[in-house]
Amino acid sequence: MIYLHEPFIDKSDLKKVIECVKSGWVSSAGPMISKFEKKLSNYTGSKYVVACSNGTSALHLSLKLLNIDKNDEVLVPSLTFIAAVNSIIYNELSPFFIDIDKYYTIDNQKLLSFLKNKTKKTKYKNKNCLTNIKTGKRIRALVLVHTFGNAANIEPIYDFCKKNNIFIVEDAAESLGTFYNNGKFKNKHTGTIGIIGCLSFNGNKIITTGGGGAILTNYISIAEKARYYINQSKDDDIFHIHNEIGYNYKLNNIQASLGISQLNNINKILKIKKNIHLNYKDFFINISNLNISSTPGFCNSNNWLNILEVNKKINKKNLKKLILKLYRCGIQTRPLWYPNHLQKPFLKYGSDNINYLNNVYTNRLCLPSSPILTVKQIKFISSNICKYISNI
């Protein structure tokens, strides 16, 4: 089976993990954790890094750390892995869904139009604030998702959000290795511009720790509070005194040892991922009604997943039929994330003008993009897609 995204594991990774196991430091204490955090800090440029048990825990804590009042609103693109939205709910906040652009990140024009035309100016704790006219709720944060490795275009919205005290939390779970290449944030890594950024090291990400995540921030107070929370909010190590509710969200030492080794190979992995993207584009360049989605020109994308655009209308039933046919050939594909504004738990929450995602959802297919993928496999995948899609 050619899977959607398998990890790149080499002998150096195995050696590092074995060394860690032999050391006896196998749980949530050990020297590898701080070394991994420092290595991530050096790579991303974030002043502080707090390693967590997974990307979801990082997202959960990121919103908790902002001390937003219960039922206040958090803007989020409808297209994202559900963890970003669940994290809003965990914190007893209300998601409000915004449409996406052709790069599958939040549509800045629609976002700014909404903020300028469908909100009213208010005050909150003597600071400027915006209230959603439709829902009557204060807008306190934006979860900016860097989807499929593509950096969201943060520059046009950054100053407006800052002026109106809207925190920007970056979900960079899929975008480790993606840097902005021009403008105000040139050479900045995704996840280091907003007040907090979040990474994931799940088995299907650019690098993996088996499971794991991290909080990025340039504020020491946020980093220190995050460390406090992930360690069960322990105030006294001897008597085990806990003055707040905490969480068992620490990364373990074995995972960190793998992460250190994986990060040593990230430039090699990114180069392979770029070539995979270009090979897919070359194959489909002259195929009628099929092409590979481009990445934004303002960033150097990590090309985490390659997305096939089908430029003819396909319904949900036929998309599923195509996916199953490819699976029987040994090729794993999947649709885009299901639009969250249509998910049953979130139907009661608001959204604004989500027509692009609604129109393209069944016309997109996520293709196998593992860094171990060969040119021969890319041709096999592409040929079978062309074979089966002509009958739909």
PAMIVO-353539 format. One line per 10 residues: number of its first residue (from 1); their letters; for each residue x, y, z of C-alpha. Coordinates in steps of 0.1 Angstrom, whole numbers, plus 5000, padded with zeros to 4 digits. Example, Ala and Ser with C-alpha at 12.3 -4.5 7.8 and 13.67 -1.06 7.14 Angstrom:
<nodes>
1) AS) 5123:4955:5078 ~ 5137:4989:5071
</nodes>
This chain:
<nodes>
1) MIYLHEPFID) 5000:5000:5000 ~ 5012:5035:4991 ~ 5001:5055:5022 ~ 4992:5091:5023 ~ 5021:5102:5044 ~ 5047:5078:5060 ~ 5076:5090:5082 ~ 5112:5092:5070 ~ 5131:5070:5095 ~ 5168:5062:5090
11) KSDLKKVIEC) 5194:5043:5110 ~ 5205:5074:5129 ~ 5169:5078:5142 ~ 5169:5042:5155 ~ 5204:5046:5170 ~ 5192:5077:5189 ~ 5161:5060:5203 ~ 5180:5029:5214 ~ 5205:5051:5232 ~ 5177:5068:5250
21) VKSGWVSSAG) 5161:5036:5260 ~ 5194:5022:5273 ~ 5199:5054:5293 ~ 5168:5046:5314 ~ 5153:5080:5308 ~ 5121:5068:5291 ~ 5093:5089:5305 ~ 5084:5126:5308 ~ 5117:5135:5324 ~ 5151:5133:5308
31) PMISKFEKKL) 5178:5155:5291 ~ 5166:5150:5256 ~ 5134:5171:5261 ~ 5152:5204:5267 ~ 5177:5196:5240 ~ 5149:5190:5215 ~ 5132:5223:5226 ~ 5165:5242:5221 ~ 5170:5226:5187 ~ 5134:5236:5176
41) SNYTGSKYVV) 5140:5271:5190 ~ 5172:5275:5169 ~ 5154:5262:5138 ~ 5122:5282:5140 ~ 5136:5313:5155 ~ 5110:5312:5184 ~ 5125:5324:5217 ~ 5107:5298:5237 ~ 5096:5263:5229 ~ 5075:5240:5252
51) ACSNGTSALH) 5073:5204:5240 ~ 5039:5188:5245 ~ 5023:5154:5241 ~ 5007:5163:5208 ~ 4995:5191:5185 ~ 4960:5191:5200 ~ 4973:5196:5236 ~ 4994:5225:5223 ~ 4963:5241:5207 ~ 4942:5235:5238
61) LSLKLLNIDK) 4967:5252:5260 ~ 4974:5280:5236 ~ 4939:5293:5239 ~ 4937:5286:5277 ~ 4969:5307:5281 ~ 4952:5338:5266 ~ 4926:5340:5295 ~ 4898:5347:5271 ~ 4864:5350:5288 ~ 4839:5321:5285
71) NDEVLVPSLT) 4817:5323:5253 ~ 4839:5349:5236 ~ 4844:5342:5199 ~ 4874:5327:5181 ~ 4876:5330:5143 ~ 4889:5299:5125 ~ 4889:5287:5088 ~ 4863:5261:5082 ~ 4889:5239:5065 ~ 4912:5225:5092
81) FIAAVNSIIY) 4918:5193:5111 ~ 4890:5193:5137 ~ 4915:5196:5166 ~ 4918:5233:5160 ~ 4880:5237:5165 ~ 4878:5212:5193 ~ 4904:5232:5212 ~ 4881:5263:5210 ~ 4853:5242:5225 ~ 4876:5228:5252
91) NELSPFFIDI) 4881:5263:5264 ~ 4844:5271:5265 ~ 4847:5295:5236 ~ 4827:5299:5204 ~ 4841:5292:5170 ~ 4831:5314:5141 ~ 4840:5300:5106 ~ 4856:5318:5077 ~ 4861:5307:5041 ~ 4894:5297:5026
101) DKYYTIDNQK) 4914:5308:4995 ~ 4929:5288:4967 ~ 4959:5278:4989 ~ 4935:5263:5015 ~ 4943:5289:5041 ~ 4920:5316:5055 ~ 4907:5340:5029 ~ 4921:5374:5040 ~ 4898:5395:5018 ~ 4867:5378:5032
111) LLSFLKNKTK) 4881:5379:5068 ~ 4888:5416:5066 ~ 4854:5423:5049 ~ 4837:5405:5077 ~ 4857:5423:5104 ~ 4852:5457:5089 ~ 4815:5454:5078 ~ 4798:5429:5101 ~ 4812:5439:5135 ~ 4808:5469:5158
121) KTKYKNKNCL) 4835:5486:5178 ~ 4833:5481:5215 ~ 4855:5484:5245 ~ 4868:5455:5267 ~ 4888:5462:5298 ~ 4894:5497:5283 ~ 4908:5483:5251 ~ 4895:5484:5216 ~ 4874:5453:5207 ~ 4851:5441:5180
131) TNIKTGKRIR) 4818:5424:5185 ~ 4802:5402:5159 ~ 4769:5418:5150 ~ 4754:5385:5140 ~ 4762:5366:5172 ~ 4766:5394:5196 ~ 4799:5379:5209 ~ 4832:5396:5214 ~ 4859:5385:5189 ~ 4890:5378:5209
141) ALVLVHTFGN) 4912:5355:5188 ~ 4920:5341:5154 ~ 4933:5306:5149 ~ 4954:5310:5117 ~ 4959:5276:5102 ~ 4989:5270:5078 ~ 4971:5242:5059 ~ 4989:5214:5040 ~ 5022:5233:5047 ~ 5011:5265:5030
151) AANIEPIYDF) 5017:5296:5050 ~ 4986:5317:5056 ~ 4991:5353:5043 ~ 4993:5369:5077 ~ 5007:5403:5067 ~ 4974:5419:5055 ~ 4956:5410:5087 ~ 4983:5413:5113 ~ 4980:5451:5121 ~ 4942:5451:5120
161) CKKNNIFIVE) 4940:5422:5145 ~ 4966:5439:5168 ~ 4947:5472:5166 ~ 4915:5455:5177 ~ 4931:5432:5203 ~ 4924:5400:5184 ~ 4950:5374:5195 ~ 4966:5355:5166 ~ 4973:5318:5174 ~ 4991:5300:5146
171) DAAESLGTFY) 4982:5264:5140 ~ 5015:5254:5123 ~ 5009:5216:5129 ~ 5013:5209:5092 ~ 5040:5236:5083 ~ 5072:5228:5101 ~ 5099:5240:5076 ~ 5077:5267:5060 ~ 5092:5302:5060 ~ 5079:5335:5046
181) NNGKFKNKHT) 5102:5347:5018 ~ 5092:5383:5014 ~ 5074:5412:5030 ~ 5072:5423:5066 ~ 5078:5388:5079 ~ 5105:5377:5054 ~ 5125:5347:5068 ~ 5101:5342:5097 ~ 5090:5306:5103 ~ 5052:5299:5105
191) GTIGIIGCLS) 5041:5298:5141 ~ 5065:5326:5153 ~ 5045:5357:5143 ~ 5013:5354:5164 ~ 5013:5355:5202 ~ 5015:5317:5202 ~ 5022:5290:5175 ~ 5016:5253:5176 ~ 5035:5224:5160 ~ 5027:5187:5156
201) FNGNKIITTG) 5051:5157:5153 ~ 5025:5131:5146 ~ 5036:5101:5125 ~ 5024:5117:5093 ~ 5041:5151:5097 ~ 5073:5164:5081 ~ 5093:5151:5111 ~ 5079:5128:5138 ~ 5083:5119:5174 ~ 5057:5092:5171
211) GGGAILTNYI) 5033:5116:5186 ~ 5040:5150:5201 ~ 5037:5187:5196 ~ 5051:5220:5208 ~ 5041:5255:5218 ~ 5061:5284:5202 ~ 5061:5318:5218 ~ 5083:5349:5222 ~ 5068:5357:5256 ~ 5085:5341:5287
221) SIAEKARYYI) 5054:5345:5308 ~ 5034:5323:5283 ~ 5062:5297:5281 ~ 5065:5295:5319 ~ 5027:5291:5324 ~ 5026:5265:5296 ~ 5053:5245:5314 ~ 5033:5248:5346 ~ 5001:5235:5330 ~ 5017:5205:5311
231) NQSKDDDIFH) 5032:5193:5344 ~ 4998:5190:5361 ~ 5002:5225:5376 ~ 5025:5212:5402 ~ 5035:5239:5428 ~ 5055:5217:5452 ~ 5076:5188:5440 ~ 5080:5174:5475 ~ 5045:5175:5488 ~ 5028:5174:5454
241) IHNEIGYNYK) 5008:5206:5459 ~ 4986:5217:5430 ~ 4970:5251:5431 ~ 4954:5249:5397 ~ 4939:5223:5373 ~ 4967:5210:5352 ~ 4973:5184:5324 ~ 4995:5154:5317 ~ 5007:5170:5284 ~ 5045:5165:5286
251) LNNIQASLGI) 5065:5150:5257 ~ 5085:5120:5269 ~ 5123:5116:5266 ~ 5122:5088:5240 ~ 5100:5109:5217 ~ 5124:5139:5222 ~ 5154:5118:5212 ~ 5137:5108:5180 ~ 5127:5144:5174 ~ 5163:5155:5177
261) SQLNNINKIL) 5175:5130:5152 ~ 5146:5138:5128 ~ 5153:5175:5129 ~ 5189:5168:5118 ~ 5174:5155:5085 ~ 5148:5182:5079 ~ 5166:5200:5051 ~ 5170:5167:5033 ~ 5133:5159:5038 ~ 5122:5193:5026
271) KIKKNIHLNY) 5143:5189:4994 ~ 5127:5155:4987 ~ 5092:5170:4994 ~ 5098:5198:4969 ~ 5109:5173:4942 ~ 5078:5152:4949 ~ 5056:5183:4944 ~ 5074:5192:4911 ~ 5071:5156:4898 ~ 5033:5156:4904
281) KDFFINISNL) 5030:5189:4887 ~ 5050:5178:4857 ~ 5028:5147:4853 ~ 4995:5165:4854 ~ 5006:5197:4835 ~ 4991:5185:4802 ~ 4962:5164:4815 ~ 4928:5179:4808 ~ 4908:5189:4839 ~ 4935:5179:4863
291) NISSTPGFCN) 4963:5198:4880 ~ 4982:5200:4912 ~ 4975:5230:4935 ~ 5003:5256:4936 ~ 5019:5268:4968 ~ 5019:5306:4977 ~ 5046:5327:4962 ~ 5052:5346:4995 ~ 5065:5315:5013 ~ 5087:5285:5008
301) SNNWLNILEV) 5062:5258:5015 ~ 5072:5225:5031 ~ 5049:5208:5005 ~ 5034:5186:5032 ~ 5005:5173:5011 ~ 4999:5175:4974 ~ 4964:5184:4964 ~ 4949:5174:4931 ~ 4924:5198:4916 ~ 4896:5182:4895
311) NKKINKKNLK) 4882:5209:4872 ~ 4849:5193:4867 ~ 4820:5188:4891 ~ 4822:5156:4911 ~ 4796:5148:4938 ~ 4804:5132:4971 ~ 4793:5098:4960 ~ 4816:5097:4930 ~ 4845:5111:4950 ~ 4842:5082:4974
321) KLILKLYRCG) 4840:5058:4945 ~ 4873:5072:4931 ~ 4890:5069:4965 ~ 4879:5033:4970 ~ 4890:5023:4935 ~ 4924:5038:4941 ~ 4926:5021:4975 ~ 4920:4987:4958 ~ 4950:4995:4936 ~ 4971:5000:4967
331) IQTRPLWYPN) 4969:5038:4967 ~ 4956:5057:4998 ~ 4941:5091:4991 ~ 4915:5112:5009 ~ 4893:5143:5005 ~ 4901:5176:5020 ~ 4892:5179:5057 ~ 4854:5179:5059 ~ 4842:5216:5063 ~ 4839:5222:5100
341) HLQKPFLKYG) 4809:5245:5096 ~ 4790:5214:5084 ~ 4802:5191:5112 ~ 4773:5181:5135 ~ 4788:5194:5168 ~ 4794:5228:5152 ~ 4762:5235:5134 ~ 4750:5258:5161 ~ 4779:5282:5156 ~ 4782:5310:5131
351) SDNINYLNNV) 4799:5313:5098 ~ 4803:5340:5071 ~ 4800:5336:5033 ~ 4817:5302:5029 ~ 4811:5296:4993 ~ 4846:5287:4979 ~ 4851:5257:5002 ~ 4815:5245:4996 ~ 4822:5246:4959 ~ 4856:5229:4958
361) YTNRLCLPSS) 4853:5204:4986 ~ 4843:5174:4964 ~ 4867:5185:4936 ~ 4899:5181:4955 ~ 4919:5150:4964 ~ 4949:5146:4988 ~ 4976:5125:4972 ~ 5003:5103:4988 ~ 5032:5126:4996 ~ 5056:5106:5018
371) PILTVKQIKF) 5092:5116:5017 ~ 5100:5080:5009 ~ 5078:5081:4977 ~ 5096:5072:4945 ~ 5092:5087:4910 ~ 5080:5053:4898 ~ 5053:5054:4925 ~ 5043:5089:4916 ~ 5037:5078:4880 ~ 5017:5048:4892
381) ISSNICKYIS) 4995:5069:4913 ~ 4990:5096:4887 ~ 4983:5070:4859 ~ 4956:5053:4880 ~ 4940:5086:4888 ~ 4937:5094:4851 ~ 4924:5059:4844 ~ 4896:5060:4869 ~ 4886:5097:4869 ~ 4877:5095:4832
391) NI) 4848:5072:4842 ~ 4833:5096:4868
</nodes>
